[in-house]
Amino acid sequence: MNPGDERPYPDYADTTATGHTRTRLPENDPYGGAPRRPTRSSSRSLVTVVGVVVLLIAAIAFANRGDHSSADSASGKGDKPPAASPTAASGTEPVQTKSSGVPTGFAHTEQGAQSAASNYAVALGSTGMFNKDSRHRLLQLLYTAQAADRLQGAMDQAYSADFLAKMGLDARGNPPKGSTFVSRVVPVGTSVRNYTDGGAEVTVWYVGLIGMAGSSSTDPVTSSWKTWTFDLQWAGGDWKIASDSQKDGPAPVPGDDKAATSDEISKAIEQYGGFTYAR
């Protein structure tokens, strides 16, 4: 894909419903010469990389249309407005169990629901979503059985071999030799909008990183800010996702930090692992 070409979008869903805009790549080599100072102009939004976030939003919106009544009833949506709840230490030990590398076995409490939503956002925003086998495992692990069955086909269509190729990946979601594919979600905060013993509605405000770090990459790693809303159900002794949706922002004013080189980004991804979130 050449600079200036539009980034790929799945063609089975109208992406305008998600609030995203089509993006274009930078006009020059993002890793050539000295790093640039980011600008504050409106053109900055044109280089927001959507990758897995757009795919996830589109697939969920496609599969969940008109099917929110059960989740709304379980979570008690509309009973009360969301209250401010700063992230703070609760004294509760983090979960000790993992499945497919994802923390599981969260407490049947509001704090447990927030921890679950944060960790699920991290997993669903990871590079594992670009591999069919690991994507299926994540869907079956994190969603209710009904939701997972509903989403799997739409997800597989979204992450087609053609789409992966346009992202610079092979058919199994692997980057070319010498390049590092980056896809991460970093939660900034959570809020419980509704809570009952059977369900919870939790929002996660996060910054996402997506792109390819490599000497020949035309798709540099960039960041975007989103809010992810999860309708969770208590099922089988843990929190499961019944449905979820995303929207843009709120995004802070971009700073004047120098853009890192491709090599610096690759080393950072290798050196700094993700977090397990607990309250």
PAKE-467619 format. One record per residue (C-alpha): residue number from 1; residue in three letters; x, y, z. Coordinates in pm, 1 decimal. Layout:
BEGIN
+-----+--------+----------+----------+----------+
! num ! residu !        X !        Y !        Z !
+-----+--------+----------+----------+----------+
! NUM !    ALA !        X !        Y !        Z !
...
+-----+--------+----------+----------+----------+
//
This chain:
BEGIN
+-----+--------+----------+----------+----------+
! num ! residu !        X !        Y !        Z !
+-----+--------+----------+----------+----------+
!   1 !    MET !      0.0 !      0.0 !      0.0 !
!   2 !    ASN !    142.6 !    332.3 !   -102.1 !
!   3 !    PRO !    135.5 !    654.4 !    101.1 !
!   4 !    GLY !   -184.8 !    839.4 !     27.3 !
!   5 !    ASP !   -390.7 !    523.2 !    -28.6 !
!   6 !    GLU !   -694.9 !    491.2 !    193.5 !
!   7 !    ARG !   -673.6 !    246.7 !    480.8 !
!   8 !    PRO !   -885.8 !    -65.9 !    431.0 !
!   9 !    TYR !  -1229.4 !   -102.4 !    585.7 !
!  10 !    PRO !  -1452.8 !   -410.0 !    599.3 !
!  11 !    ASP !  -1716.4 !   -372.8 !    329.9 !
!  12 !    TYR !  -2004.6 !   -546.8 !    505.9 !
!  13 !    ALA !  -2083.7 !   -267.4 !    751.1 !
!  14 !    ASP !  -2127.2 !    108.5 !    724.6 !
!  15 !    THR !  -1836.6 !    249.6 !    924.3 !
!  16 !    THR !  -2005.9 !    587.7 !    949.9 !
!  17 !    ALA !  -2224.3 !    438.9 !   1219.2 !
!  18 !    THR !  -1920.7 !    402.6 !   1442.5 !
!  19 !    GLY !  -1822.0 !    767.5 !   1423.9 !
!  20 !    HIS !  -1492.5 !    694.6 !   1247.5 !
!  21 !    THR !  -1358.0 !    879.3 !    949.0 !
!  22 !    ARG !  -1158.4 !    738.3 !    662.3 !
!  23 !    THR !   -788.7 !    787.2 !    712.9 !
!  24 !    ARG !   -492.6 !    842.9 !    484.6 !
!  25 !    LEU !   -129.4 !    763.5 !    542.4 !
!  26 !    PRO !    133.6 !   1034.1 !    585.7 !
!  27 !    GLU !    263.6 !   1179.2 !    260.2 !
!  28 !    ASN !    629.1 !   1115.0 !    347.7 !
!  29 !    ASP !    826.2 !    821.5 !    484.9 !
!  30 !    PRO !    725.1 !    818.1 !    854.9 !
!  31 !    TYR !   1055.1 !    668.1 !    958.9 !
!  32 !    GLY !   1291.1 !    849.0 !    722.3 !
!  33 !    GLY !   1527.6 !   1113.4 !    855.7 !
!  34 !    ALA !   1471.2 !   1305.3 !   1175.9 !
!  35 !    PRO !   1149.3 !   1246.0 !   1371.9 !
!  36 !    ARG !    879.5 !   1503.5 !   1312.3 !
!  37 !    ARG !    700.5 !   1724.7 !   1560.1 !
!  38 !    PRO !    330.7 !   1642.0 !   1548.1 !
!  39 !    THR !    108.6 !   1921.7 !   1426.4 !
!  40 !    ARG !   -205.8 !   2055.1 !   1588.1 !
!  41 !    SER !   -400.7 !   2101.9 !   1266.1 !
!  42 !    SER !   -716.7 !   1918.4 !   1172.2 !
!  43 !    SER !   -512.2 !   1696.5 !    939.2 !
!  44 !    ARG !   -384.8 !   1508.0 !   1243.7 !
!  45 !    SER !   -713.4 !   1318.8 !   1255.2 !
!  46 !    LEU !   -644.7 !   1183.7 !    906.9 !
!  47 !    VAL !   -357.7 !    970.0 !   1032.2 !
!  48 !    THR !   -555.4 !    800.9 !   1312.7 !
!  49 !    VAL !   -506.4 !    431.3 !   1264.7 !
!  50 !    VAL !   -819.1 !    223.5 !   1306.9 !
!  51 !    GLY !   -707.5 !   -137.3 !   1258.5 !
!  52 !    VAL !   -858.6 !   -375.4 !   1509.8 !
!  53 !    VAL !  -1068.9 !   -108.1 !   1677.4 !
!  54 !    VAL !  -1268.2 !    -35.4 !   1361.7 !
!  55 !    LEU !  -1303.1 !   -403.4 !   1284.0 !
!  56 !    LEU !  -1423.7 !   -481.6 !   1632.3 !
!  57 !    ILE !  -1672.0 !   -195.0 !   1637.5 !
!  58 !    ALA !  -1807.5 !   -278.1 !   1292.9 !
!  59 !    ALA !  -1839.5 !   -649.7 !   1362.3 !
!  60 !    ILE !  -2010.5 !   -592.1 !   1696.7 !
!  61 !    ALA !  -2246.2 !   -332.5 !   1553.9 !
!  62 !    PHE !  -2327.0 !   -562.7 !   1263.4 !
!  63 !    ALA !  -2398.0 !   -863.4 !   1484.0 !
!  64 !    ASN !  -2570.2 !   -685.6 !   1773.5 !
!  65 !    ARG !  -2815.5 !   -467.0 !   1580.2 !
!  66 !    GLY !  -3155.5 !   -475.4 !   1742.6 !
!  67 !    ASP !  -3048.5 !   -724.0 !   2010.9 !
!  68 !    HIS !  -2982.8 !   -519.0 !   2324.1 !
!  69 !    SER !  -3300.2 !   -581.9 !   2521.6 !
!  70 !    SER !  -3168.8 !   -870.2 !   2732.0 !
!  71 !    ALA !  -2842.1 !   -694.8 !   2817.8 !
!  72 !    ASP !  -3022.0 !   -371.3 !   2904.2 !
!  73 !    SER !  -3258.6 !   -556.8 !   3133.5 !
!  74 !    ALA !  -2977.9 !   -745.3 !   3308.4 !
!  75 !    SER !  -2766.3 !   -439.9 !   3373.2 !
!  76 !    GLY !  -3050.2 !   -219.0 !   3491.3 !
!  77 !    LYS !  -2968.6 !     42.3 !   3227.4 !
!  78 !    GLY !  -3152.5 !    368.2 !   3279.2 !
!  79 !    ASP !  -3201.1 !    321.3 !   3654.9 !
!  80 !    LYS !  -2949.7 !    588.9 !   3750.9 !
!  81 !    PRO !  -2694.9 !    818.5 !   3589.9 !
!  82 !    PRO !  -2328.0 !    714.1 !   3601.5 !
!  83 !    ALA !  -2142.1 !    833.5 !   3909.2 !
!  84 !    ALA !  -1780.5 !    944.5 !   3926.6 !
!  85 !    SER !  -1561.7 !    668.8 !   4066.8 !
!  86 !    PRO !  -1187.9 !    742.7 !   4063.9 !
!  87 !    THR !   -960.0 !    447.3 !   4009.6 !
!  88 !    ALA !   -802.7 !    371.5 !   4346.5 !
!  89 !    ALA !   -654.9 !     79.3 !   4535.6 !
!  90 !    SER !   -928.6 !   -134.3 !   4692.9 !
!  91 !    GLY !   -713.1 !   -368.8 !   4897.8 !
!  92 !    THR !   -848.8 !   -663.4 !   4701.0 !
!  93 !    GLU !   -586.7 !   -897.9 !   4561.1 !
!  94 !    PRO !   -572.4 !   -922.7 !   4178.9 !
!  95 !    VAL !   -709.9 !  -1239.7 !   4024.5 !
!  96 !    GLN !   -471.7 !  -1533.0 !   4026.9 !
!  97 !    THR !   -602.6 !  -1727.9 !   3727.5 !
!  98 !    LYS !   -558.7 !  -1684.4 !   3353.5 !
!  99 !    SER !   -709.2 !  -1846.2 !   3044.5 !
! 100 !    SER !   -542.0 !  -1800.2 !   2706.3 !
! 101 !    GLY !   -324.4 !  -1536.0 !   2872.6 !
! 102 !    VAL !   -626.1 !  -1331.3 !   2990.5 !
! 103 !    PRO !   -704.9 !  -1280.9 !   3361.7 !
! 104 !    THR !  -1027.0 !  -1456.0 !   3466.6 !
! 105 !    GLY !  -1221.3 !  -1525.8 !   3784.2 !
! 106 !    PHE !  -1312.9 !  -1167.6 !   3874.2 !
! 107 !    ALA !  -1501.0 !  -1075.6 !   4190.2 !
! 108 !    HIS !  -1879.9 !  -1057.8 !   4180.0 !
! 109 !    THR !  -1870.0 !   -686.7 !   4269.9 !
! 110 !    GLU !  -1863.7 !   -348.2 !   4098.9 !
! 111 !    GLN !  -1485.5 !   -342.4 !   4128.2 !
! 112 !    GLY !  -1466.7 !   -690.3 !   3982.9 !
! 113 !    ALA !  -1675.5 !   -578.3 !   3686.1 !
! 114 !    GLN !  -1443.3 !   -281.6 !   3627.5 !
! 115 !    SER !  -1137.7 !   -505.7 !   3641.4 !
! 116 !    ALA !  -1299.6 !   -749.0 !   3399.3 !
! 117 !    ALA !  -1392.9 !   -475.8 !   3151.9 !
! 118 !    SER !  -1041.1 !   -327.5 !   3159.8 !
! 119 !    ASN !   -869.7 !   -661.2 !   3103.8 !
! 120 !    TYR !  -1116.6 !   -762.9 !   2833.3 !
! 121 !    ALA !  -1050.0 !   -436.2 !   2647.3 !
! 122 !    VAL !   -676.6 !   -510.6 !   2658.7 !
! 123 !    ALA !   -730.6 !   -862.0 !   2519.8 !
! 124 !    LEU !   -971.1 !   -753.3 !   2245.6 !
! 125 !    GLY !   -734.4 !   -477.2 !   2137.7 !
! 126 !    SER !   -434.2 !   -708.5 !   2110.3 !
! 127 !    THR !   -255.2 !   -860.4 !   1812.1 !
! 128 !    GLY !   -421.0 !  -1190.4 !   1903.3 !
! 129 !    MET !   -736.9 !  -1069.7 !   1732.5 !
! 130 !    PHE !   -557.5 !  -1083.6 !   1396.6 !
! 131 !    ASN !   -505.0 !  -1461.5 !   1417.9 !
! 132 !    LYS !   -813.5 !  -1674.9 !   1356.3 !
! 133 !    ASP !   -744.7 !  -1940.0 !   1620.1 !
! 134 !    SER !   -659.8 !  -1698.4 !   1900.2 !
! 135 !    ARG !   -950.7 !  -1471.3 !   1800.6 !
! 136 !    HIS !  -1194.2 !  -1761.5 !   1834.0 !
! 137 !    ARG !  -1051.3 !  -1848.7 !   2175.9 !
! 138 !    LEU !  -1089.3 !  -1490.5 !   2294.4 !
! 139 !    LEU !  -1448.4 !  -1467.3 !   2172.9 !
! 140 !    GLN !  -1545.9 !  -1792.5 !   2343.9 !
! 141 !    LEU !  -1364.4 !  -1690.7 !   2663.6 !
! 142 !    LEU !  -1480.4 !  -1330.6 !   2704.5 !
! 143 !    TYR !  -1833.8 !  -1326.0 !   2560.4 !
! 144 !    THR !  -2147.5 !  -1510.0 !   2659.8 !
! 145 !    ALA !  -2201.7 !  -1823.0 !   2452.0 !
! 146 !    GLN !  -2483.6 !  -1656.6 !   2258.8 !
! 147 !    ALA !  -2283.0 !  -1342.7 !   2183.9 !
! 148 !    ALA !  -1971.8 !  -1538.3 !   2081.4 !
! 149 !    ASP !  -2167.0 !  -1751.0 !   1834.1 !
! 150 !    ARG !  -2327.8 !  -1439.3 !   1690.5 !
! 151 !    LEU !  -1998.9 !  -1253.0 !   1647.3 !
! 152 !    GLN !  -1762.7 !  -1519.9 !   1521.4 !
! 153 !    GLY !  -1877.8 !  -1523.8 !   1159.3 !
! 154 !    ALA !  -1880.5 !  -1144.8 !   1132.1 !
! 155 !    MET !  -1532.8 !  -1125.9 !   1282.7 !
! 156 !    ASP !  -1393.0 !  -1384.4 !   1043.2 !
! 157 !    GLN !  -1530.6 !  -1189.3 !    748.4 !
! 158 !    ALA !  -1378.4 !   -867.5 !    881.3 !
! 159 !    TYR !  -1032.5 !  -1016.2 !    936.7 !
! 160 !    SER !  -1010.8 !  -1159.6 !    585.8 !
! 161 !    ALA !   -680.4 !  -1253.1 !    422.3 !
! 162 !    ASP !   -720.7 !   -953.4 !    192.6 !
! 163 !    PHE !   -762.4 !   -715.5 !    484.6 !
! 164 !    LEU !   -465.0 !   -864.1 !    668.8 !
! 165 !    ALA !   -252.6 !   -822.0 !    356.0 !
! 166 !    LYS !   -345.4 !   -454.3 !    336.8 !
! 167 !    MET !   -234.2 !   -421.8 !    699.4 !
! 168 !    GLY !    102.4 !   -571.4 !    603.1 !
! 169 !    LEU !     29.9 !   -912.1 !    762.4 !
! 170 !    ASP !     23.0 !  -1262.3 !    618.4 !
! 171 !    ALA !   -287.4 !  -1483.7 !    620.6 !
! 172 !    ARG !   -217.8 !  -1589.8 !    981.6 !
! 173 !    GLY !   -176.0 !  -1234.5 !   1105.4 !
! 174 !    ASN !    203.5 !  -1237.6 !   1121.2 !
! 175 !    PRO !    415.1 !   -934.1 !   1023.7 !
! 176 !    PRO !    700.7 !   -958.4 !    771.2 !
! 177 !    LYS !   1045.0 !  -1052.6 !    900.9 !
! 178 !    GLY !   1219.1 !   -756.0 !   1058.5 !
! 179 !    SER !    894.4 !   -568.8 !   1133.9 !
! 180 !    THR !    685.5 !   -545.4 !   1450.9 !
! 181 !    PHE !    307.0 !   -522.2 !   1429.4 !
! 182 !    VAL !    162.6 !   -320.4 !   1717.1 !
! 183 !    SER !   -193.2 !   -335.5 !   1845.5 !
! 184 !    ARG !   -252.6 !   -239.2 !   2207.8 !
! 185 !    VAL !   -526.2 !    -94.3 !   2424.5 !
! 186 !    VAL !   -416.5 !     95.0 !   2736.6 !
! 187 !    PRO !   -705.2 !    171.5 !   2977.1 !
! 188 !    VAL !   -693.9 !    515.5 !   3139.4 !
! 189 !    GLY !  -1000.3 !    483.5 !   3362.4 !
! 190 !    THR !  -1331.5 !    303.5 !   3414.6 !
! 191 !    SER !  -1682.5 !    395.6 !   3524.8 !
! 192 !    VAL !  -1977.2 !    182.3 !   3635.5 !
! 193 !    ARG !  -2293.3 !    321.4 !   3479.4 !
! 194 !    ASN !  -2527.3 !     53.5 !   3616.8 !
! 195 !    TYR !  -2484.5 !   -248.2 !   3841.2 !
! 196 !    THR !  -2700.6 !   -538.4 !   3958.7 !
! 197 !    ASP !  -2616.2 !   -888.1 !   4080.3 !
! 198 !    GLY !  -2686.4 !  -1019.1 !   3730.9 !
! 199 !    GLY !  -2518.9 !   -756.8 !   3516.0 !
! 200 !    ALA !  -2318.6 !   -437.8 !   3490.6 !
! 201 !    GLU !  -2262.3 !   -162.5 !   3236.8 !
! 202 !    VAL !  -1899.6 !    -48.3 !   3251.2 !
! 203 !    THR !  -1722.7 !    208.5 !   3034.7 !
! 204 !    VAL !  -1348.0 !    202.1 !   2973.5 !
! 205 !    TRP !  -1166.8 !    514.6 !   2853.0 !
! 206 !    TYR !   -849.4 !    414.1 !   2674.6 !
! 207 !    VAL !   -574.7 !    506.5 !   2432.8 !
! 208 !    GLY !   -508.8 !    263.1 !   2148.1 !
! 209 !    LEU !   -184.1 !    198.6 !   1959.9 !
! 210 !    ILE !   -187.5 !     42.5 !   1613.1 !
! 211 !    GLY !     48.8 !     17.7 !   1317.0 !
! 212 !    MET !    361.8 !   -147.3 !   1178.9 !
! 213 !    ALA !    709.5 !    -64.9 !   1304.6 !
! 214 !    GLY !    970.9 !   -148.2 !   1043.1 !
! 215 !    SER !   1230.8 !     15.7 !    823.2 !
! 216 !    SER !   1009.7 !    -19.9 !    513.8 !
! 217 !    SER !    675.1 !     44.7 !    683.0 !
! 218 !    THR !    433.5 !    296.3 !    532.6 !
! 219 !    ASP !    190.2 !    238.8 !    821.3 !
! 220 !    PRO !    354.1 !    391.2 !   1132.0 !
! 221 !    VAL !    231.9 !    322.7 !   1484.1 !
! 222 !    THR !    -11.8 !    595.4 !   1589.1 !
! 223 !    SER !   -247.6 !    651.4 !   1881.3 !
! 224 !    SER !   -619.4 !    717.4 !   1915.1 !
! 225 !    TRP !   -851.4 !    779.8 !   2210.6 !
! 226 !    LYS !  -1178.0 !    588.6 !   2255.3 !
! 227 !    THR !  -1445.5 !    498.1 !   2508.0 !
! 228 !    TRP !  -1554.5 !    133.6 !   2517.7 !
! 229 !    THR !  -1886.6 !     40.5 !   2681.0 !
! 230 !    PHE !  -1938.2 !   -318.0 !   2797.7 !
! 231 !    ASP !  -2269.5 !   -473.8 !   2895.9 !
! 232 !    LEU !  -2154.5 !   -755.6 !   3124.5 !
! 233 !    GLN !  -2349.0 !  -1052.4 !   3257.5 !
! 234 !    TRP !  -2256.9 !  -1270.4 !   3553.9 !
! 235 !    ALA !  -2247.7 !  -1622.4 !   3410.8 !
! 236 !    GLY !  -2060.5 !  -1937.6 !   3506.0 !
! 237 !    GLY !  -1886.6 !  -1772.5 !   3799.6 !
! 238 !    ASP !  -1734.4 !  -1483.5 !   3603.4 !
! 239 !    TRP !  -1819.3 !  -1167.6 !   3410.6 !
! 240 !    LYS !  -1899.4 !  -1221.3 !   3041.4 !
! 241 !    ILE !  -1964.6 !   -967.5 !   2764.9 !
! 242 !    ALA !  -2323.5 !   -971.6 !   2637.4 !
! 243 !    SER !  -2273.7 !   -675.4 !   2403.1 !
! 244 !    ASP !  -2040.1 !   -378.6 !   2365.1 !
! 245 !    SER !  -1991.9 !    -59.9 !   2165.7 !
! 246 !    GLN !  -1733.2 !    212.6 !   2116.6 !
! 247 !    LYS !  -1716.1 !    582.3 !   2041.0 !
! 248 !    ASP !  -1438.4 !    831.2 !   1971.7 !
! 249 !    GLY !  -1273.2 !   1030.6 !   2249.6 !
! 250 !    PRO !  -1249.1 !   1214.4 !   2468.1 !
! 251 !    ALA !   -907.5 !   1294.8 !   2324.9 !
! 252 !    PRO !   -664.3 !   1536.3 !   2493.8 !
! 253 !    VAL !   -484.8 !   1809.3 !   2301.6 !
! 254 !    PRO !   -181.0 !   1643.5 !   2139.3 !
! 255 !    GLY !    154.3 !   1740.2 !   2284.6 !
! 256 !    ASP !    478.4 !   1838.3 !   2116.1 !
! 257 !    ASP !    663.0 !   1510.1 !   2175.0 !
! 258 !    LYS !    897.6 !   1400.7 !   1900.4 !
! 259 !    ALA !    779.8 !   1099.8 !   1702.4 !
! 260 !    ALA !    991.8 !    794.5 !   1783.9 !
! 261 !    THR !   1182.7 !    605.9 !   1518.5 !
! 262 !    SER !   1070.6 !    265.1 !   1398.0 !
! 263 !    ASP !   1352.7 !     95.7 !   1589.3 !
! 264 !    GLU !   1261.7 !    276.3 !   1912.8 !
! 265 !    ILE !    899.2 !    166.4 !   1883.9 !
! 266 !    SER !    995.7 !   -194.9 !   1813.5 !
! 267 !    LYS !   1228.1 !   -204.2 !   2115.5 !
! 268 !    ALA !    963.6 !    -45.2 !   2340.2 !
! 269 !    ILE !    706.2 !   -307.1 !   2241.8 !
! 270 !    GLU !    956.2 !   -583.3 !   2320.2 !
! 271 !    GLN !   1070.0 !   -432.4 !   2650.3 !
! 272 !    TYR !    738.8 !   -315.1 !   2797.9 !
! 273 !    GLY !    463.8 !   -568.6 !   2853.2 !
! 274 !    GLY !     98.3 !   -497.7 !   2920.1 !
! 275 !    PHE !    -80.1 !   -467.4 !   3253.8 !
! 276 !    THR !   -323.5 !   -679.3 !   3448.4 !
! 277 !    TYR !   -584.1 !   -441.7 !   3584.3 !
! 278 !    ALA !   -752.7 !   -480.7 !   3922.3 !
! 279 !    ARG !   -927.7 !   -247.7 !   4165.6 !
+-----+--------+----------+----------+----------+
//
